[in-house]
Amino acid sequence: QLLHHQADQQHKSGNQQALGTIFAVAYALTYAIWLIIQ
């Protein structure tokens, strides 16, 4: 039960890291497009 809970926590933090990376890439792309448009 404890091991399962720990694995679940690691999985959630992994998802948060992936989301953070996706947002960072999306932000960088938006910024690059904005610079090109200017």
WODANOR-V62269 format. One record per residue. N is the residue number from 1. SS is DSSP state (helix for helix, strand for strand, loop for the rest). Layout:
[[N & SS] [N & SS]]
This chain:
[[1 & loop] [2 & helix] [3 & helix] [4 & helix] [5 & helix] [6 & helix] [7 & helix] [8 & helix] [9 & helix] [10 & helix] [11 & helix] [12 & helix] [13 & helix] [14 & helix] [15 & helix] [16 & helix] [17 & helix] [18 & helix] [19 & helix] [20 & helix] [21 & helix] [22 & helix] [23 & helix] [24 & helix] [25 & helix] [26 & helix] [27 & helix] [28 & helix] [29 & helix] [30 & helix] [31 & helix] [32 & helix] [33 & helix] [34 & helix] [35 & helix] [36 & helix] [37 & helix] [38 & loop]]
